[in-house]
Amino acid sequence: MESRPSKETISAGIVLALVSLLVQPAVAETKSHHSSSTAKLLLAQQNDVALVQVTGVKVNNTEKGIEVILESAKPEALQPVIKSAENNYIADFPNAVLALPEGKDFSIANPLSGIVSVSVTQADVNTVRLTVTGETSLPTAELFDSDEGLIFTLAPVAETTQQPEQPTSETPLEQPTTQSDEPIELVVTGEQDGYRIPTASTATKTDTPLRDVPQAIQVIPQQVLQDQQVRRLNEALKNAPGVIADNSERSAFEGFTIRGFTNRNILRNGLRDDTNITTNINTENIEQIEVLRGPASVLFGQGGAGGTINIITKKPQSIPFYSFEGTIGSFDSYGGSIDFTGPLNDDKTVLYRLNASIFTTNTFIDFFERDRFFIAPSLTWLIGDNTQLTLEAEYSDQRQPNDRGLPARGTVLPNRNGQLPISRFIGEPFDEIDKNNRQSLRVGYNFEHRFSENWQFRNNFNFSYLSVDQNSLFPSELLEDERTLERGLYVSKFAQQTYNLDTNVVGNFKSGSLDHKLLFGIDLSRDISYDEGLDSLRELDTINIFNPIYRRDSLGAITEVIPDTPTISEGLGIYLQDQISFSDNFKLVLGGRFDIVTQELQGETTDFQQDEAFSPRVGIVYQPSEAVSLYANYSRSFQQVTDSSSNRLFIPERGTQYEVGMKVDWTSNLSSTLALYHITRSNVLFTDLDDPSGRTSLQAGEQRSRGIELDITGEILPGWRIIGGYAYTDAIVTEDNRIPEENRINNVPEHAFSLWSRYDIQQGNLQGLGFGLGLFYVGERQGDLNNTFSLPSYVRTDAALFYRRNNFRAALNFQNLFDNEYFETAEGDLRVFPGAPRTVKFTLGWQF
């Protein structure tokens, strides 16, 4: 072991660590030399629930780097679990407690060139965490055992080595005996728990630190979804400032606006899949949600100008993990879920994961019941040291009526007959009249092969099938008495199939003094929509919205048979991106993509359209210090649009964005982003307000959105974590033949604010107890594009109580704690959607 020129104890107090509701295992590959007696000793120690005290921390310089000594009376009982992400070497010690003389966490900044910081903190009530952050890459590490304590020797690495993205796992490290000083070489990769995720793949299709991305991107981790007991994507996105739902939480669809523009671009593991917007997305299989603001056509092809949502699903892990959860709540809500993962063979080369859930609720709307079943198995085969294959499948079955909201008169506008109760149902509570049943199946694979340390090949494929059996009841007119509502019924049974294939190569190389990370790829897509039954419009009796009488015989004759018009969309995209590092603090991202897309509408006559588009992106990042990144970017988007119900094709929509911003890492676990942007969107498609069925679209001239966004994520103090931000959005119509110029875009508030905070008690008899509080403000916004009425602003307050003890956890969540009446969104003056009153959920979980 190297000599130790300095043995000075260095300590300071800074933040890091919280109680985690979910164990998120991370991958670690270890090469170790140990005796069989050590393995037996470790097995015995795993059954010992007594906490081991870490009584001191020392950081010494060595010839090769630094050594970190964790002093303890029982160093052999400290069992590190390696959990690392990007430049952060992380070792967790279960059944351990930090007992330093100063009573604080340990932290030191810049102990050595190439090492940014070293910290030792209390991650939760029985876990101590060591974190060593490298300046440009993950430090190398060796582990020794001594009478003094557990010793980590760490050294910075000159070159950044990109680790495989998946699978991630978490590997406990077996200890050498006190008689052995044989070093243990650690090669690790993995995922980081908590609220702050330092890297994301959506912005560049490579694992790039967020501080190096010249575009605003926010990551909503699985831990936030768990803390808030989120059930669907739209609920989760309330944590992202500037992302506003444009349909109700009871809708069978996923829809939202980003930076003022309606967005339908939801990716799954980086692959486009339009069935994501036509059925609810279950959160039980989500590892994290990446929100990329602004155009992203340079990498993903067709998409909206406002932004892109990328769903990262859970992957198999190498360490066995089993989780059970049950929920009971308001409005006769019941749910249960499981999450199992682990190896299937002794060599741990075949890994599995199984997520499944079932949920049922009556909701606060009269006669509105929802039932949902979901299962998602996955399998990873580690074919060799450099090759892996992951297979994934997901099946979902959701059944519910249609949520058509309430008329504006009687809700947000005065009605001579009074105020409508928000529980009023304007449909018919009979399946043969009103239903929206959707079954979806997704299967796919992810193949990765690493040719060398610097070059990697990836091939991803996804197939989706969605079957819909829908009797869609819709309001058509509120008569002059302001109580009689005319209605219609659209009967349909249709299916959608999507195929997506993406192949790319990532390479790291040098040209002179410049470092390059090159991405070259080709993707193919095919989307087919077709009828599986007769589509028709039928008569339906009117309803008195103030005194409704529901009748099965209200269903009338067929008034129109809608011809089957299968739609086939195909696309070919070729993209190239280069991330250039001129120096450690100055980076340039250049990218371009060429797309050929076709649309074919097959009916009595066949319409065919082909469009080509080039989508560029240029971004720069300048980092005046380790903690601050200044960036700017220019990017474009395009999207081919179709109105299949009227058998029409339109000019592709285009978007252009200019953005500047600043990203700050306030501490090693707290960061924020400030962004200013200007987006122009042309050839916009929107619903014809003169068609009450909502099936006809028009194409506008131009819209413009500009604004400011601020988000913050991470941990302020030990036990105190936050996620949230503020968005100012100025989104208006600038050119149009029908809509008045300067009209505000509907469902876009000028001001929006969100903040979710959780605090866990760190010491004493109340360890394991936590509290959560959320404030979600949405400003006044227009109810339609003609700006004929507006929805009032609102503040929703959520709260939670948490308790965790060993493998047991419990949570009590309150949504809309103060039972405020508010309206989420509107789809015209006949469809205004109230938000839910106070809702309570009680959840029990057990994991091992």
KEPAKOL-97163 format. One record per residue (C-alpha): y, z, x negated; residue in one letter. Coordinates in steps of 0.001 Angstrom, whole numbers, padded with zeros to 6 digits, always signed. Layout:
N
YZXA...
//
This chain:
848
+000000+000000+000000M+003484-000812-001259E+005686+001859-002778S+008329+003433-000612R+011717+003537-002356P+013359+005261+000589S+011963+007776+003043K+015167+008558+004886E+014723+009184+008609T+017090+007044+010628I+017663+007731+014313S+020091+006714+017031A+020052+006544+020818G+019904+003223+022623I+018050+001785+025620V+014841+000084+026293L+012152+001024+028642A+011259+001866+032172L+008429+002741+034529V+006523-000446+035305S+004948-000845+038751L+002615-003559+037578L+000657-003866+034389V+001415-007344+033048Q-001106-007929+030321P-000078-010016+027334A-002259-012051+024983V-002984-010796+021499A-005334-012337+019028E-006353-009827+016372T-008283-010095+013143K-009476-006629+012176S-011924-004929+009849H-013363-001774+011313H-016512+000266+011433S-018748+000803+014432S-017955+004490+014268S-014284+003690+014813T-015102+001704+017934A-017046+004647+019324K-014183+006961+018527L-011745+004679+020343L-013978+004513+023381L-014011+008277+023542A-010255+008407+023148Q-009741+006056+026082Q-011241+008687+028326N-008938+011375+026999D-005924+011699+029305V-004040+014128+027036A-000716+012742+025852L-000272+012250+022109V+003152+013213+020761Q+005097+010956+018397V+007175+013530+016550T+009059+011339+014094G+009993+007779+013178V+010753+006508+009684K+011879+003049+008564V+011500+002251+004844N+012255-000883+002873N+009415-002447+000890T+009129-005377-001494E+007979-007663+001323K+009883-006274+004286G+009957-002926+006043I+007458-000313+007114E+007761+001668+010309V+005974+005031+010333I+005156+006738+013618L+004550+010384+012726E+002018+012284+014806S-000405+015186+014478A-003064+012835+015850K-002305+009389+014404P-005896+008275+014991E-005334+008732+018753A-002453+006238+018856L-003955+003005+020213Q-001486+000097+020019P-001520-002612+022680V+000283-005666+021327I+002713-007309+023801K+005084-009756+022157S+007514-012390+023359A+009328-014949+021203E+011053-013020+018371N+010071-009563+019679N+007047-007838+018141Y+006077-005210+020720I+003385-002540+020426A+002736-000173+023357D+000937+003156+022918F-000658+004345+026195P-001131+008113+026648N+001733+008826+024260A+005081+010573+024584V+008152+010425+022337L+009088+013906+021090A+011770+013376+018450L+013815+016382+017285P+017028+014856+018620E+015408+014296+021994G+016513+010649+022021K+014980+007237+021587D+014999+005747+018095F+016936+002611+017221S+018273+000933+014081I+020107-002376+013735A+019666-004888+010886N+017383-002816+008635P+016619-005962+006614L+017737-009575+006427S+015658-011417+009022G+015005-008280+011097I+017586-007752+013869V+016509-004332+015113S+013774-001703+015313V+013453+000626+018307S+010944+003192+019506V+011377+004210+023147T+009604+005817+026077Q+008541+002757+028071A+007220+004832+030959D+005981+008342+031596V+002944+007957+029337N+003699+004951+027117T+005657+004784+023850V+006923+001337+022813R+007715+000000+019353L+009889-003147+019338T+010797-005080+016181V+013030-008103+016765T+013079-010939+014247G+016197-013001+013668E+014620-016458+014011T+010944-015836+014720S+008250-013261+015391L+007789-010970+012355P+004392-010811+010685T+002709-007421+010888A-000017-005354+009272E-001220-001940+010373L-002387+001012+008290F-003604+004491+009110D-002623+007488+006962S-002344+011240+007111D+001404+010849+007550E+001058+008722+010681G+000529+005183+011888L+002235+002663+009576I+003364-000837+010511F+004431-003132+007670T+006527-006008+008946L+008192-008996+007321A+010460-011763+008645P+009142-015321+008750V+011195-018165+007368A+009955-020765+009869E+009622-020309+013618T+006079-020903+014751T+005716-021830+018385Q+002824-020044+020005Q+000798-021491+022852P+002482-020791+026171E-000692-019860+028067Q-002771-017952+028619P-001109-014649+028006T-003014-011452+027615S-002874-007978+026260E-005252-006736+023576T-005702-003114+022553P-006005-002885+018806L-008910-000959+017315E-007892+001467+014579Q-009234+001817+011069P-010612+005180+010104T-008535+007536+008003T-010791+006712+005023Q-009903+003009+005222S-006601+001453+004243D-007793-002084+005011E-004866-003997+006546P-005164-005482+010021I-003595-008908+010406E-001978-009430+013788L-001344-012845+015339V+000177-012280+018740V+001765-014005+021680T+002423-012807+025158G+004735-011879+027987E+007328-009164+028263Q+007513-006804+031195D+010690-005342+032666G+013588-007243+034228Y+014882-009196+031238R+012847-012224+030191I+014227-013657+026924P+012700-017151+027166T+012061-019819+029781A+010525-023280+029754S+012364-024921+032667T+015559-025954+030871A+013869-027720+027930T+010128-027923+028806K+009596-025834+025675T+009634-022089+025135D+013255-021701+024119T+015256-018461+023985P+017754-018415+026843L+020573-017852+024366R+019770-021268+022806D+019838-023189+026117V+023147-025024+026843P+022863-024504+030583Q+022898-021564+032991A+019393-020349+033780I+018243-017103+035354Q+014725-015679+035418V+013549-013471+038294I+010470-011661+036964P+007413-010517+038865Q+008538-006915+038437Q+011581-007530+040655V+009409-009141+043334L+007149-006094+043226Q+010003-003581+043348D+011640-005291+046342Q+008342-006056+048108Q+009347-009700+048433V+007050-011841+050599R+008478-015343+050186R+010591-017427+047847L+013812-017372+049868N+013788-013565+049801E+013406-013539+046021A+016292-015973+045481L+018828-013536+046917K+018789-012009+043412N+020321-015182+041978A+024089-015377+042608P+025150-018659+044136G+021699-019391+045598V+022003-019071+049390I+019246-019594+051961A+020025-022396+054416D+017201-021578+056814N+016043-018319+058336S+013618-015886+056763E+011264-016725+059643R+011325-020453+058934S+008109-022266+058041A+010054-024050+055281F+011777-023119+052026E+015425-024161+051848G+018537-023038+050001F+021788-024190+048445T+022546-023939+044721I+026112-024362+043511R+027123-025518+046966G+024502-028226+047498F+021347-028199+049585T+018369-028237+047264N+014809-029313+047886R+013669-029439+044268N+010999-026774+043762I+008646-027161+040803L+005345-025421+040221R+004575-024814+036546N+006998-027602+035675G+005500-030194+038054L+007319-031517+041085R+005521-030915+044376D+007389-031609+047612D+004901-029594+049677T+006660-026564+048186N+009585-027152+050551I+007542-027951+053674T+005571-024699+053685T+006253-021125+052621N+005610-020141+049017I+003576-016971+048645N+004828-014555+045998T+001500-012843+045258E+000629-015492+042675N+004077-015729+041057I+004615-014459+037517E+008303-015370+037442Q+010881-017630+039094I+013157-019672+036851E+016446-020801+038406V+018045-023679+036486L+021555-024375+037731R+022904-027901+037708G+021212-031314+037385P+017784-031426+035720A+016740-035062+036173S+016627-035509+032393V+013253-033722+032340L+011967-033672+035908F+013179-036922+037443G+014360-036894+041027Q+016152-033742+042086G+019286-032313+043625G+022570-031904+041773A+022809-028162+042440G+019781-027013+040500G+016032-026628+040214T+013615-023808+041006I+010477-023543+038864N+007629-021303+040047I+005504-019942+037185I+002126-018814+038501T-000027-015993+037152K-002592-016910+034525K-005963-015414+033519P-005870-012568+030979Q-008333-011484+028302S-008195-007780+029217I-009839-006716+032512P-007283-005727+035123F-007824-004933+038803Y-005120-004260+041375S-005359-003380+045073F-002357-003089+047365E-001847-002339+051057G+001373-002454+053111T+002351-001228+056549I+005798-001681+058030G+008157-002206+060942S+007349-004568+063801F+003600-003982+063414D+003511-005470+059931S+000285-005119+057968Y-000706-006665+054674G-003088-006352+051786G-003574-008070+048441S-005793-008064+045363I-005247-009262+041805D-008285-009375+039504F-008434-010811+035984T-010490-010573+032804G-013067-012379+030636P-016308-013872+031951L-018174-013823+028627N-018476-011530+025610D-016496-013862+023343D-013567-013817+025782K-013304-017595+025669T-013659-017984+029442V-011114-016022+031479L-010581-015792+035224Y-007975-014603+037708R-008168-014152+041466L-005188-013458+043720N-005608-013111+047466A-003580-011671+050325S-003412-011412+054085I-000344-010548+056123F+000544-010276+059816T+003726-009227+061619T+005328-009399+065052N+008935-009674+063687T+012003-008459+065597F+012152-011691+067662I+010430-011472+071039D+007020-013188+071102F+007420-014260+067457F+004265-013432+065521E+003338-014605+062031R-000060-014644+060356D-000766-015713+056813R-003793-015919+054537F-003680-016870+050890F-006133-017161+047966I-005561-018452+044424A-008386-018560+041850P-007820-019765+038277S-009917-020191+035149L-008983-020588+031476T-011376-021977+028863W-010371-021338+025260L-012225-024338+023844I-011242-023567+020276G-008549-021956+018195D-006153-024801+019016N-007365-026065+022394T-007372-024584+025876Q-007817-025710+029455L-006636-023859+032566T-007839-024794+036063L-005919-023550+039094E-006324-023706+042862A-004385-022264+045776E-005061-022286+049517Y-002642-021044+052156S-002897-020836+055938D+000188-019807+057924Q+000546-019715+061717R+003702-019012+063707Q+006035-020444+066371P+009245-022306+065494N+012377-020322+064792D+015270-022193+066396R+017799-019381+066333G+020406-018873+069063L+023508-020776+070233P+026766-019968+068481A+028304-019069+071844R+026952-015613+072496G+026420-014787+068826T+029276-015680+066439V+031466-017180+069165L+032471-015569+072502P+030443-016340+075621N+031727-015671+079135R+028366-014101+079979N+028405-011589+077128G+026609-011145+073829Q+023059-012341+073280L+020544-009874+071816P+019364-010993+068391I+015759-010540+069562S+016077-013336+072152R+013459-016108+071867F+014545-019483+073269I+011109-021093+072922G+007934-020658+074940E+005347-018038+073875P+002384-020401+074343F+000591-022259+071532D+000179-025412+073595E+004000-025631+073815I+005452-024022+070709D+003614-023672+067387K+003976-024444+063697N+000659-024130+061870N+000406-025211+058235R-002525-025297+055840Q-001984-026249+052222S-004349-026793+049303L-003267-027184+045680R-005525-027868+042705V-004589-028754+039160G-005126-028245+035471Y-003170-027588+032283N-004585-028873+028991F-003075-028015+025626E-004098-028968+022089H-002317-028020+018905R-002753-030599+016140F-001050-028348+013624S+001366-025496+013398E+004212-027835+014347N+002734-030418+016723W+001313-029858+020197Q-000080-032099+022957F+000081-031098+026653R-001310-032719+029783N-000721-031266+033273N-001913-032453+036671F-001459-031209+040225N-002744-032425+043588F-001485-030987+046879S-002548-031548+050451Y-000591-030198+053417L-001787-030450+057019S+000661-029605+059825V-000049-029055+063509D+003393-028597+065046Q+004834-028535+068527N+008486-028274+067607S+010672-026992+070421L+014396-027627+069899F+017616-026876+071816P+019586-029981+072870S+022647-028783+074834E+024262-025615+076197L+025664-026431+079636L+029134-025532+080907E+027937-022240+082434D+027183-021178+078829E+023850-019703+079893R+021661-022715+080678T+020114-024281+077579L+018552-027711+077683E+015535-028130+075424R+013130-030781+074188G+009744-030809+072493L+008641-032841+069509Y+004825-032964+069206V+003360-034012+065901S+000360-033656+063661K+000843-035017+060173F-000250-034641+056571A+001257-034944+053131Q-000440-035633+049808Q+001179-035387+046390T-000131-036334+042958Y+001740-035417+039772N+000712-036050+036166L+002795-035101+033134D+001864-035785+029502T+004046-034832+026573N+004107-034076+022858V+006199-031344+021226V+006879-031454+017510G+008887-029435+014989N+010110-031160+011835F+013006-031356+009382K+015331-034198+008463S+017319-033099+005464G+018919-029776+006340S+018449-030257+010101L+015675-028631+012134D+014343-030662+015052H+012228-029778+018070K+011263-033108+019596L+009876-033593+023102L+008524-036943+024284F+006758-037375+027611G+005671-039633+030441I+005051-038526+034014D+003666-040222+037106L+004040-039175+040725S+002816-040315+044118R+003686-038822+047516D+002116-039975+050783I+003114-038760+054266S+001282-039958+057356Y+000418-038955+060921D-002921-037385+061802E-002256-037551+065516G+000105-038977+068154L+003792-038165+067658D+005818-037900+070841S+008842-036425+072559L+008216-034490+075767R+010344-033037+078522E+010825-029294+078690L+012524-027244+081390D+015829-025558+080711T+015993-021824+080022I+018484-019142+081009N+019286-017604+077634I+020612-014401+079256F+017659-013979+081621N+014780-016085+080287P+011649-016768+082303I+008808-018188+080218Y+006350-020532+081976R+003433-022636+080797R+004277-025295+083411D+007732-025838+081880S+006174-028610+079773L+006929-032050+081216G+005940-035663+080675A+006055-037720+077488I+009435-039448+077224T+008905-041325+073969E+006000-042186+071711V+007087-042183+068089I+005299-044832+066020P+003430-043824+062904D+005472-044730+059816T+003530-043735+056711P+005789-043184+053730T+004640-043841+050174I+006807-042756+047257S+005860-043472+043655E+007580-042755+040390G+007313-043379+036652L+009441-041408+034242G+009834-041596+030444I+011832-038832+028784Y+012919-037899+025271L+014660-034744+024085Q+015700-033459+020686D+016803-029884+020048Q+018690-030044+016752I+019646-026986+014706S+022464-027776+012289F+022477-024127+011234S+021339-020762+012543D+024356-020593+014838N+025020-024222+015836F+022591-026252+017971K+022687-029552+019790L+020434-030696+022663V+020228-034435+023346L+018068-035850+026087G+017593-038902+028232G+015177-040105+030888R+014487-043466+032495F+012932-043513+035977D+011495-046237+038153I+010951-045018+041714V+009801-046833+044825T+009821-046030+048530Q+007734-047871+051093E+008005-047234+054838L+005106-048741+056746Q+005551-049352+060465G+005943-052347+062727E+007918-053720+059809T+007596-052605+056206T+010652-051580+054225D+010374-051377+050456F+012938-050226+047950Q+012823-049812+044180Q+015446-048030+042143D+015936-047454+038425E+017966-044623+036981A+018922-043281+033579F+019675-039554+033431S+021284-038175+030262P+022056-034648+029081R+024156-033501+026137V+024529-029828+025327G+025874-027775+022433I+025456-024107+021572V+027638-022204+019124Y+026788-018593+018290Q+029644-016778+016535P+027451-013681+016319S+023895-012598+016977E+024871-011347+020420A+027092-014167+021702V+026330-017813+022570S+029007-020276+023659L+027767-023496+025235Y+028821-026680+027000A+026861-029470+028662N+027094-032762+030498Y+024195-033837+032730S+023356-036153+035610R+020856-036230+038473S+019546-038757+040947F+017411-038628+044071Q+016061-041385+046277Q+016516-040528+049950V+014693-041666+053089T+014960-041111+056826D+011389-041810+057941S+012033-040980+061606S+014431-043938+061915S+012557-046083+059390N+015574-046355+057101R+016131-046369+053345L+019347-045264+051685F+021160-045626+048383I+019936-042996+045878P+022003-039852+045662E+023685-039179+042298R+025130-036034+040745G+027285-035443+037655T+027994-032034+036131Q+030293-030617+033459Y+029619-027003+032491E+030823-024491+029928V+029686-020912+029540G+028986-017854+027479M+025798-015812+027099K+025905-012260+025740V+023085-009962+024668D+024737-006580+025129W+021660-004823+023788T+018129-005879+022927S+017254-005557+026614N+020459-006328+028540L+022022-009775+028771S+024467-011716+030927S+025688-015284+031463T+029129-016505+032503L+029339-020156+033597A+032092-022489+034835L+031060-025829+036323Y+032243-028940+038136H+029721-031130+040027I+030300-034380+041878T+027633-035498+044340R+027679-038971+045897S+025622-040803+048554N+024790-037539+050311V+022240-037466+053140L+022794-035042+056028F+021664-034502+059617T+023370-036484+062366D+025052-033842+064528L+024897-036168+067565D+021090-036123+067532D+019919-032779+069028P+016364-033305+067761S+017666-033099+064199G+015527-036080+063155R+018255-038615+062310T+020205-038647+059062S+023496-040137+057922L+024796-040805+054420Q+028191-039431+053415A+030521-040569+050697G+031157-037827+048160E+031130-034052+047833Q+032447-031844+045079R+031560-028327+044013S+033152-026217+041321R+032929-022562+040602G+032249-019564+038427I+028989-017647+038096E+028213-014371+036398L+024766-012813+036209D+023400-009780+034391I+019806-008693+033874T+018053-005943+031965G+018231-002230+031243E+021478-000277+030944I+019978+003079+029950L+016413+004355+029606P+014941+004219+033091G+017843+002240+034593W+017360-001509+035116R+019479-004034+037034I+019562-007662+038137I+022395-009386+039955G+025715-011144+039656G+028674-012815+041341Y+029336-016427+042347A+032563-018142+043358Y+031835-021551+044916T+034413-024098+046053D+032357-026845+047716A+034091-029476+049845I+033792-033004+051215V+035998-035342+049140T+035195-038759+050664E+033567-039587+053988D+033900-042065+056844N+033024-039463+059478R+033583-035951+058144I+037223-034921+057489P+038047-034667+053809E+038551-031158+052430E+036014-029781+054944N+033946-027038+053376R+030238-027699+052958I+028294-025694+055518N+026308-022568+054628N+028174-022196+051324V+030179-018958+051003P+033201-018951+048731E+032174-015535+047409H+028685-014085+047016A+027524-010979+045191F+024141-009384+044615S+023021-006321+042681L+019621-004652+042627W+019235-001503+040547S+016275+000763+039883R+016231+004127+038139Y+013151+006128+037119D+013230+009778+036126I+012186+010021+032482Q+011342+013693+031943Q+010282+016874+033665G+008193+017593+036690N+009590+014579+038558L+008436+012004+036022Q+006976+009052+037875G+009592+009187+040645L+012012+006265+040948G+014831+005040+043172F+016047+001543+044022G+019291+000341+045591L+020373-003203+046419G+023683-004620+047655L+023807-008224+048846F+027148-009657+049937Y+027552-013140+051435V+031055-014277+052342G+032236-016237+055350E+030806-019759+055515R+030948-022759+057808Q+028232-023260+060425G+028314-027066+060301D+029787-029853+058201L+032457-030518+060855N+033679-026932+060341N+033766-026238+064100T+032769-022589+063668F+031988-020113+060909S+029555-017291+060227L+031115-013925+059368P+030631-012294+055989S+028180-009447+055630Y+026856-006806+053272V+023183-005905+053383R+022019-002697+051751T+018428-002258+050620D+016868+000876+049172A+013525+002043+047831A+011613+005093+046657L+008864+004724+044060F+006207+007000+042725Y+003624+006296+040071R+000970+008522+038608R-001658+007115+036275N-003343+004279+038208N-001817+005188+041560F+001528+003942+042838R+003428+004174+046110A+006661+002618+047365A+008847+003021+050432L+011225+000076+050894N+014154-000161+053308F+015754-003531+054031Q+019120-003508+055816N+019237+000256+055446L+022295+000739+057674F+020991-001589+060400D+023984-003955+060252N+024017-007018+062482E+024539-010186+060484Y+023744-013891+060565F+021884-015553+057717E+022605-019227+058269T+023246-021952+060846A+022002-025466+061558E+024730-026446+064001G+026283-024727+067020D+022935-024460+068840L+021028-022934+065920R+022471-019738+064503V+019969-017421+062830F+020389-013639+062942P+019185-011483+060070G+016562-008805+060575A+017600-005263+061581P+016497-002264+059555R+012991-002853+058242T+010744-000278+056586V+007715-001017+054403K+005306+001513+052928F+003037+000297+050142T+000140+001956+048357L-001353+000446+045236G-004139+001238+042807W-004800-000539+039542Q-007085-000055+036614F
//
